[in-house]
Amino acid sequence: MTISSADTEKDLKFLERLIETSGPQGLQGLQADGSKQPPIENIVFEGGGAKGIVYIGALEVLEEAGIKPKRVAGSSAGGIIAGLVAAGFSAEEIKHVMTVEMNLLDLMDSRTTWDPKLKGFPIGFSNIVNLFKHKGLFKGDAFKKIMTGLLKRKLEEGLKQVLKNKHPDYPESGIIHLLDEILEKYHIADLGHITFGQMHALKEDYPELGLLDLYITTTRLTDGSLKVFSHEQDPNAEVV
């Protein structure tokens, strides 16, 4: 069963009412006819620009209901949230990232502009050119730097905690040595640049990390067709 996360207050309230009326099993309780509802295993996050931040509320509701999906998918802003969820970020952690650590204005690394100004304001010709020539107004370098940093930090912290739980008497240097062995085993040079295939392998071998399989939907710039990135189709593609 697939659920599309709410991007409006109305949808969020609907989820809350559903939890309240579905008994102790929460969203995974009974359907209207009394039959048992199948578990929610897939969550899809739609695109929506800055509105993607409201997905945090939906995630909080799902966590309170005990919903633990196996796969997440997303596009655009929804793809960012899906990527964070797949890497093991909780709703509270994502909220902290979005509201404290990340300034959305920092992501707007505009390309070089050469617009003439009218009464002190650029007319915007270069934006039009960049939109059609480069298929976007922003370079995306700032976004990639932030996301790779978040991914590296989360995965490194998670792996270290797993190793500490298994080897509580090991010193920090020993934990780091074991971490290096794991990275070498999966041919990971930098956790911030982990591939879909590598993240899937860590998910399978270290379930304690809470990783999920990730599917990112994109559009091919050549013909406008749909392209879905995943560990099944593109194991060597980097997540970010």
N, C-alpha and C positions, 0 to 999 in steps of 0.2 A: 504494500500500500504506500502511496506517495502523498506527502503533504507539502503544499506550497506555503512557506512561512508568511505570516501576515506582514503587510507593509502599511497598514492603516490601523487606527485605534479601534475601529469597528471590528476588524478581523481578530485583533488581540482580545477584545472583550468576548468574542465568540468562543475563542479557545478557552478562556477562563470559565465561561459558563459551562462549556462542555466537560471540563474537569470536575466542576462542582456537581454536575448531574450524572456523572458516569460511575459513581461508587468508588470504593477503595482502590480499584485498579486504575483509576484515572482515565486517561484517554484510551487505554488499552482494555477497557471494560467490555460492556455488552452493547450490541447494536439495538436499535429500536424494536426489532422483532424478538429480542431475547437471546439471539445467537451470539456466540463469542466473537468479538471483533479481532481480526488478524492483527498481529503486532506491526507497529510502524517501523519499517526498516530503512526507508529512504526519505530524505528531506531535500527539497529543491528550493533554492533561494533565487528569486527573480531579480533582474536588474532594476535599478531605480535611482542611480546617482547617490546624492547625500542621504536620501531616504533609507539607504541600506542600514543606517544606524538603528532604525526601529526594530530590526530583526533581533536585536539583543533582548527586547522584551518578550518576543515570541520564544526565544531560546530559554529564558528564565522560566516561562510557563511550562515548557516541555521538560525541563530538568526537574521542576517541582513535581511533575506527574510521573517521573521516573522513566521517561522515554529515552532510550539509548539506541539510536539508529546505527546501522552498519555502514551506510553510504550517504554521502552528501554531494550535491551538485549545485552549480550556480553559474550565473552569467553576470559580467560587469561588476557592479557593487555587490551583487549576490555571490559572485565568485570569490570576492575578497573574504566575505564572511564564511563561505563554505571552506575556503582554504584554512582559515584560522581554526574553525571547528574540527576539520580533519586532522590538524596538527595537535589537537588535544586541548585547545583553549576553552575554558569554561565561559559561560555568559558573563560572569563577573569580571573575568580577565579581559574579555573583549571590550567590555564597557570601560575598563581602566585604560586600555590601549586607545580607544576612540576618543575618550573625553579628557584624558590626562597626558598620555604620551604622544599622541598624534595631533598635529595641527593640519587640518585639511588644506589650508592655504599653502602649506609647504609642498603639497603634492602638485601644485600648479606651476610646474617648471616650463614656462612658455618658451616657444621657439623664438629665434631672433625676429624682431618686428621692425618694419621700416615705414610705418604708417605716417602720413602727414597728419597734422593736428588741426582741428577746427575748434577755435575758442579754448585751446588747451587740452582737448580730448582727442585721442587717436581715432581715426575714422573706422579702422578695422579691416582694411583691405588685406593685410597680411594674414589675418585669421582665416579669411575665406580661402586664400591660396594654400595655407597650411592644411586646412580641412580637406581639400581635394587632392593636394600633392602628397601630403604625408599621412592622410587618413586620420588626422587628429590635431587638436590644438596644442597639446602638451607632449613633451619628449618622453615622459614616463620614467626617466632615470631616478628621480627623487622617490617615486613610488616603489620602484624595484629595490632601492637601497633600504628603505624602511621595512618592507616586507621580508626581504632576505634576512635582515637583522632580527626581526621578530621570530621568524621560523627557526633560525639557528639557536637563538636563546632558549626557546621553548623545548626544542628537541634535545639540546645539550643538557638542560636542567632535568628533563624527564629521564634520560638515559643515566645520568649520574645518580639520580634518586633510586632507580631500579638497581643499579650496581651497589649502592650503599645498603639497600635493604637485603641484598644477597650476601654482601660481605661487610657486615657492620664493624668489623675490627680492622678493616683496611684503612691506611692513612690516605689523605687526599691524593698524594702522588700515586698510590696504587690504584685508586679509582680512575685517575686520569689515564694511567697506563692501560687499564682494561677498556676504557672508552676508546682510546686510540686503536686498540685491537678490533673493536666492533666496527669502527669506521673503515679500517683496512679490509675487514672481512667483506663488507658490502661495497667496497670501492667508492667510499664517500670521501671526497677531498674536502668538502665544506658543507656542513649541514644546512647552511642557508641556501645552497644551490642543489639541494637534494632533488632527485628525479622522482617521477611518479612510481617507477618500478622499485626504487630503493625504499621509498616510504611505505609501499605495500609490503615489502619484505620485512621491514621493521615492525609493521602492524601485525604480521603473522607470527613473528618470532618473539615479540615482546608486547603481548596484549596489555601489560600493565601500563603502557604508555597512553592507552586510550585513543590510539589513532584510528581514523576512519578512511575508507577508500574514497577518493576524490575524483569528481568528474567536472571538468570546466568546459562550458560551451562557449565557442567563439565564432567569428565570421571570417571566412577567407576573403582577403582583400582583393584577390584576383577575380573572383566571380560572385562573391556575396553569398556563397553557400555555407551551410552549417558545418562546423568542425568541433568534435568533442574530444578533449584530451583526457586520457585515463591511463592507468597502469596496464590495461589490456591492449589498448591501441598504440600508446606512445610511451612505453616504459622508460625510454632514454631522454624524454623531454623533461626539463626542469619544471618544478611546480610553480616557481615564480619566474 
